[in-house]
Amino acid sequence: MGTTARVRAPELRGRQWLNTGGRNLTLQDLRGKIVIADFWTFCCINCLHVLDELRPLEEKYGDVLVVIGVHSPKFEHEKDPDALAAAVERYGVHHPVLDDPEMDMWQQYAARAWPTLSVIDPEGYVVATMAGEGHAEGLARLIDELIATHETKGTLHRGDGPYVPPPAPETALRFPGKAAQLPNGNLLVSDSARHSLVEVAPDGETPVRRIGSGERGRADGPAAAATFSEPQGVCLLPTHVAEVAGYDLVVADTVNHLLRGLRLESGEVVTVAGSGRQWRAEVDDHAHDALAVDLSSPWDLAWYDDKLIIAMAGIHQLWWFDPIKRTAGMYAGTTVEALRDGPLAEAWMAQPSGLSVSADGTRLWVADSETSAIRYVENGVLGTAVGQGLFDFGHVDGPAESAVLQHPLGVCALPDGSVLIADTYNGAVRRFDPDSNQVSTVADGLAEPSDLVLTPAGEVLVVESAAHRLTRLAPGALSAAGASTVDGPRHRTERKPTDVSAGEVTLDIVFTPAPGQKLDETYGPSTRLVVSASPPELLVDGAGTGTELSRRLVLNSEVTAGVLQVTAQAATCDADVEHAACHLTRQDWGVPVRVVDGAVTRLPLVLRGLDA
């Protein structure tokens, strides 16, 4: 078998470095270390999953491994250097980060999807590229191999890496995520970056008590000892349900992939749903034992349809949880990351992150952040009120069909039937009125608003996350008269489309099991591929689900551009061991394409790392 030429890693260049104490790093500075370049963008839930997967590797291999976060942004707001610095702190990124606002490094390293990992050996050569999440075990095996090889060659240099932590900030809250009104008039706020909950007085400022030690963890127990990991949504249970369940309020413990119950009187925390493992299974419509089921980044919660609905941001679905029967299951969405309305089991979502129920209880509003959309559930169907898809965003008011948002994380239903929107990346609060079908702006100049709370007195508090505070909206902001109409910028994502030929194109998903693993057909075919397109007319043939990782597509010559939605997964297990562990590698791609005569007729996407 012939050898493949080794690929020298392109030099790391960008606008600025973070977490290096002001030093600009070069690959020469990193020579002798194993380097993982993590191409991420801070809006992307899969990227946040990878940050969590890398933490144990950074701890275990701290003297030989350097992780470099290369931030290649999707949304316009993510190009703001201050917003990036805030995100690095918010998500506990404890390694150097290179700011790549024009995506130059993204293109130099041929990244196609968020997240992408490139592994560079101690001599400066790219030895593997991995797209998506779920690669921690494969990375550990590869790192072990590289340590053995380069220790023998004398090219491995042990010692401290270049990470320099920034000074610790001092604020009462740190990147609060969500909030809820308590029966006593106080507010409970998820203090996400400090891994705890804070009860504050009705003024929204005065702390009453903290629930959680402030350390990242997943321990149950009394308020001072319990631990969380970047908690987000909080939701009071109806009184009759709370009495039976034995707790008053549920917390979306996002990075732990758990739901936690809180007894308000004592402050005691108990785990009520989730195994703690991240979901990597097949979609089904069964009820599961709540404590045995795997969840994936639950982000917000709402009581609707006589159950607790979970915005399961990590897999682009809504789930349900029954605190009395102690069961949980899928409610809406297929796990395909895109925008498609329809019956709940067939609809597509993209990182739902905010929930609110209409005053009459008939409609569940959903902030579908990655499609910059406001969606709603009603009568068993998911619809879209505002938003056009994964790649259209901006700040434009007016008729709902042409208005655009930018990565909204929160919604708040108002008594008049309208809904307020925490339009996070526009730093604004927007209002959608279903009666007039109009979108307006009621407040702007806010720092990443992530939630809204309507008080019994009719006031609205905004969780102004990047300002580390709750902010009260001005009186009158809720009415149409108090709103303004903004005709701001309209953007499409900066990702460059791939030119593909009209007619027949071969889609190849390139997959190689991680070192020490093999394909596993114990429970049926080991691989699965789902393909669709937006608009649907883009694909003349090739849409649907199959078990082969190669698919013949036929593209419509009359459709000049669109997005191919591709979901691939592969089941593997450890090879040649007595108690083999099983693994599921899964990746979703939204691939912008432009149909051009004479362009490429093969579209390769990498599901698992390959030797370069």
Summary of the structure (lengths in Angstrom):
residues: 612
radius of gyration: 23.8
end to end distance: 14.9
largest distance: 75.0
contacts: 2197
relative contact order: 0.10
helix: 14%
strand: 42%
